[in-house]
Structure formats: C-alpha cells, structure tokens
Amino acid sequence: MKRHYYILLSLFIFCTITTGCRKEIGNVPEPCPSVYYWQTQLALDSTERAYLRQHEVGKMYVKFFDVALLDGRAMPVGTLQFRDSIPAGIKVIPTVFITEECLHADTASLGEKIATRVKKMTDSEHVPNVSEVQIDCDWTPRSRDTYFALLEDIRTRLKAFGWGMSVTIRLHQLQQAPPPADYGVLMVYNTGNLKVRSDHNPILDMRDVEPFLKHLRNYDLPLCAAYPNYRWQLLFSGKDFKGILYDENLSDSTIYARISGDTLYQVIQARTLHGAMTADYDIHIVPGQEVRVWECSEADVKAIADKLEEVRPGINAQTIIYHLGAVSKK
C-alpha cells in the first residue's frame, strides 16, 4: 500500500512543481491533482477517502456509463450505481466510454442520448460541481470522421447546460488530427499488448511510448497526462493468453508456486475462479498455467513523466491517476 501511495504523492508533487511551466498549446482548466474512478458502484471506503484528503485531490473523473453495441444499436450499459457521495469540494467530471464498434452503427441520435443521460444522472443524484463531461473512445482513422461528428454534436448539447467537454487521447491517436474538444487527457497507461507474453510491461513501458513522442510536441490540443496505479495478474497457458485475474491470492501455496519473485507464479492445483474476469464469468485454471504480475514502480512512472514534460512542457501541470479503486486494493 505505502509504495503505491508514494508513486501517487511524487506525481502530485511533480504536478505542483510544473504548474508554472510554459504551456506550448493552451492550458487545462483549473489544473489540480486528479483521479479516475472506474467502478460500477460509487462507494468510497475509508482508505480511498483518506487518500483523497491526503493528496488534496480536486477532481474526480467518474465513469457514469459505457456505450456499447447491443442488437446492432449503440446503447448505454454499465450505468454507475450511486451508493455514496463525492467528498465536498471535489469537482466531478462525468466520463462516458464509447466502444469503437458503436461508431460503425447508426449514431444519429447518440449525441442527444449521451448528453441527456448524463444530465439526468447529475440532476437525480444531486452531483455537485459539474462543469464538464469527458468522452473516452479508442477511435481509429476508419471511425474518425463519425467520432468527430458525434463529438461536435455532444459538445453543442453540453454547451446548452453550460458545460465543457474533454476527451481521452491514446498514444496512437497522436498521429491523427485532434478531436474537437476543450482539452485532452493523454492516457499514459495500457501502452502494450497484454495478450502478448514479452518483457515489455503492458501497463507502461518507455519502449512503447517512445515512437509516439515525435507527435506530442506540436499536437494541437491542450493536454494533461494520466498515469497508472494498478496491478495486472495475467494468466497464460504457454504463449496463449487466457485472461486477467482480479485480486487473486497468489501467495496461496496450495494453488500457486512462486517461480520468480512477486512477478511469476505457476498454477499447481486446478481451481475455478468465479467472476474473475472483466466479463464477470468463471475461469478455470489448471496446473502448468502461469500468472504474470505486472505493475509500475515509482521510478518507471516518474521517468516517463519527466520525458513527456521535456517534450511537451506543461503536460504535467495536471496529472490524473488511474485509478482510485486500485488504492484500497494494494
């Protein structure tokens, strides 16, 4: 737990130090220490609340719902259930994740549905301090025109509420023209392919970031950066990826044998893990399979944050940690 706190603390100190740096292309509104909240229920435990206080977090980017393709139609799914309230003084940025496949379906009324749904949720749950919505999508050149048109529609509707709009930017999207938005959050995590067994840390590795840095300096949209604070337990059978395990007790020596430090384990006893994958279905582990554990050290994250600041002065004036839910699990 403490080591992960130090990662976060050092980044937030870095954020404060660099706030006065020269910005090449615009500013992020009201930069401050920020976090993503990416759970299906809003329910903050004592550890998370203590973390928010300790680091003086001023913004929470809270996922309100996903938009996915169901029966050929783009529909909201996975709507956030409010079991708790956001601590006073923290600004909430409702965030909506849109799957890329939705952009190949009919999107004529999607912008209205998204804006209206977010507004109804903020009103019904009495969410305070909302002045912006963030849209998250792993769009590609093939879906770019549809996505940008959708963003223009959403942005116009949000303006009617007096709200702004930001977007997420993945590293590969830096090669494209920027989307229409007030600013972007560069996602400096999930930089590798978790399904490929290699020595690259799929959460964050400079070797995966480096090729895109040449596009960063002159990217024509105000940017801030989001950095990782989570762990992956990846299950492999030989070279074949089998899934992600969540909060599995790898120290249980009746099920797992430690192969290398805290990073590699072998399954020695068959077991069924209930709801252990993102799709919330069972996964069966069998002897001979291996679990590879990946996370990022403070030094790893800081080195990449320093490099991004060198290339794009001011990008760390606001840093966002992904994600708050991981804090209480360390």
N, C-alpha and C positions, 0 to 999 in steps of 0.2 A: 504493500500500500504506500509506504512512505516514498519509495523511489519514484512511483508514478506521480505523487504529489510534487516531487522536486522537478520533474520534467515540466509539469504544468506551470509551476511557480517561476522557473527560469525563463520560460517563454513569455509569461505575462510581464516579468521584469524587462525582458527584451522589448516587448511591445511598448512599455512606458518610455524606455530609453530612446526608441526610434520614432516616437510620435512627432518629434520636432524635425525629423529628417525631411529633406527636399522631396516633394512628390513630383514625379515626371508627368503623370497624366491624371490630374484630379485627385480628389480625396474621398475616402469612405465617410459617410455622415457619422458624426459622433463616435469616433473610434474609442473602443474600450475593451477590456478583457471579456471574451465571449465564449459560449459553449453551444454545441449542438445537443438537442435532446431527441433521441431517435427511438423511443419506446412506443408500445401500443397503448400504454396507460400512463397518464400523468400522475405519478405518485412518488414524491421525493422522500427518500429515507434520511435519517439523521446525518449520515456520512456525506450525502450529496448537499444537504443544506449547509453543513459546516464548511464544505469546500467552496460553495458559492459565497459565503461570508468571508472566508479566509482570503480568497483571491479577488474580492471586490468585483465579482462578475456583474457587468452592467447589461448584458444582452443574452437572451436565450433564443436560439433558432430552433423552434419546436415543430417537429413534423406533425401536421394536422391530419393528413391522409395521403394515400397514393392514388394515382390514376392508372388503371390497367385495362387491358383489352378483355372484355367478357362478352362472349357470343357475338364477336365482331364489332362491339361498341365500346368506346372509351368510357369507363365508369369509375367513380370514386370507390376505393376499397381501403380497408385497414384504417378506418377513422379512429382518431385518438379518443380514448375514454378519459374524461377528466375526473380523477379521484382526489385531486389535491389542487392547491392554488400556487401560483408563482409567488415567491417572496416579494414583498413590497420593494419598489424601487428598481426592479429589473424589467427592462423593456423586452417584450415578446415579439419575435418575428415569426409569424406563421409560415411554415415551409411545406411545399407540396412537391412530391416526387412524381414525375410523369415517365412511364416506361416508353422507350423509343418506339416500340411497335404501335403505340397509340397514334403516332404521327403518320402512320400509313393507312389509317382508317379515317372516317368522317370526323373532322374537328370543327365543323361549322358552328356548333353551339357549345363547344367545350370551354372556351374562354369565359362565357357567361356562367356556366355551371361552376367552374372553379372559383371565380370571384364571389359569386353569390353564396356558395357553400362556406367559404372562409368567413365572410361577413356574418352569416347566420351563427356560425360556431363562436365567433368572438363575442357576439351580442348575447347569445343564450348562456354562455359560460362566464360572462362578465370579465373577459380577459382585458386587463388594463394595459395602457401604454403601447397600443398597436399603432404604428405609422407606416408599416412596410410589410410586404409579403415577398418571400423568396421562392423561386421556381427552380427545381432541380431536375435535370434531364441529361442523359448521356446521348445527346443527339450526334448525328453523323452528317457528312456532306450530302448524303442522299435525302435526309429528312430536314436539312437546314431551313429551306425556304418555308416549309409548312410550320416548323417550330417558330421561326422568327415572326411569321404572320400571327401565330397563336399568341406569342408574347406581346405583340403590339395590341392585340385585342384585350388581353388581360390587363395590360398596363393602362389602357384607356379607361377600363371599368374601375380599376383601383383608384385612379385619379379622382373619380366621382366621389369616392369615400374619403378623399384627402390623403391617400396612402401612396407611397412609392413602391418600387419593385426592384429587387436584386435577383441575380441568377448565380448558379454554380458554374464554374468553368473547370473542365478536366484538362489535364496537360495536353492531350492530343488535340483539343479544341483550340489551343493557342495558335494552331496553324491556319485557322479559319478567321473570317471577319467576325468581330464581336457581335453578340446578340444585342437587341435593343433593351437596355436596362439602365438603371441609375448607377449600378456598380456590380462587380462580380466577385465571387469568392473562389479563389484558386484552390482546388482540392488537392492538397499535397499529401495524399494517402491513397491506399489501394493502387499503387503505381505499377505493380507487377501482376502477373497472371498466377493466381493462387492455385490453379489446377495443374500447373506445370511444376514438377519437382526439380528444383535447382538450388544454387547457393544464393540466389537473389532473394532478399527479403521482400515478399509480395506486398507487404504493408507500405514500406518506404525504403527505397534503395537509390542512392545517388546515380548509379549506372542507368536506372530507368528514367530519372529526372533530367539528366544532363542533355540528351538530344533535343529537348524542347526549350532549353534556356535561351536559344538564339531568337525565339519568337516572343520572349517575355518582355524584353526591354521596351519595345515600341507597340505593345498591344494596346489598342486604342479604346480602353475602358478602365475606369478606376478599379483597382484590385486590392483586396486584402487576402490573407492566406489562412487556410485551415490545416491543422496538423494532427497526427493520430495519437491517441492514448488508449489503446486496446490491444488485446491479445487474440491470436488465432490458433486454434488447435485443428490441424488439417489431417484428415485420415487418408492414407494411401495404401493400396494393395499393389506392391511393386511400384511401377510408374503410374498406375491408374489412380486418379483422384476419386475418392469415394464420398467426400462430404466434409462439412465443418462440424466439429463437436463444440458444444457450449457448456462451459463451467464444469467439464468433466474432471473428476478427481484422479489425476494421473499418478498420484502418489500411492494409490491402492495397489500394493504389490501382488495381490491375488489376481488382478486383471491385467496390469501393465508391468513391464520390466523396463527399467531405465537403461537406455543404450548410450546416451551422450548428454551429460549434464542435465539441464532442465529443458533441453530442446528436442530430444528424440526419444520416443518410447515405442516398445513393441507390445502388441496385444498377445497375451499368453492364455487368456481364458475367454471363450465366447460369451457374448452378452448382448442383450437388446437394450438400446438406449431409446427411451420414449421421448418423442418430441425434441430430438437432439439437433435437428437441422432447421434451417430457416423456414422451410415449408411446413414445419411442425408435424412431421410424420416420423415413424420409428426408423431407426437404422440399426442394422445387425453388424456387430464387429466380430471378427473371427481371428484365431491365432495366426500369427505371421504378418498380419497387417501392422502398419506403423503410424504413429501420430507425430507429426512435426509441429513444434510450437514456435510461433513467430511473434515477436514484439519489438518495439524500438527503444533503444537506450536514449538517455538524455543527450549524450554526445552525438548520436546519429541525427536526431531531430535538430539539434542546435546547429550542426554543421550545414545541413541543408537550408535551414532558415537564414544562416549567415550568407550562404551563396545566393539565395534569392534576393536578399537585401542588397548585395553587391551589384547584381544585375539590374534590379528594379528598386531603386531607393524609395523607401516609404511603404513597401508592400507589407511590412510587419508593423505598421502603425496600429493596425488592429489584427490580433491573432484570434482565431477561433479553434477551440479544442474539440475534436470528435472522439469520444462523445461523453456526456456527463454520466450516462448509465454505466460506463466502464469503471468509474471511480470507485463505486461501492463493491465492485466485484474483485478488486485486487487484494 
